[in-house]
Amino acid sequence: MQRDKTSSVERNFRNILLPVVYAWILAATALVVYGLYRPEDVLPNLEGFLALLAILSAPATLAISEINRLYAAHQEAQIQYEPDRLRHLMEMEQRDQSHVNTMDSAERLHKIRISEGEE
């Protein structure tokens, strides 16, 4: 059984903040669509709709900034460890090629010994 490798902060972020972002997007889209479809219903209650969007925008902005921060940290870690990763890949390729060369020479030597033994 594999353990969940996400931290409690990541789980809370995924389970709380992301739904708030989606709710804010949905509410803003619904307000715009409803305002275009029935402006006579939206204009008198515009302050209430804007208050709803303002209430949802604070956690939504927090979530979006946190996503950007996490993405930047991830990119920074990738950039930091890229030289080590490339060095490791080159070393593994050299070892692999050395192994292939050793096996090839051993195979050729074996064929030479077999052909000498037949004569």
Helices and strands as residue ranges (DSSP letters): H 8-12, I 13-17, H 18-37, H 39-42, G 43-45, H 46-118
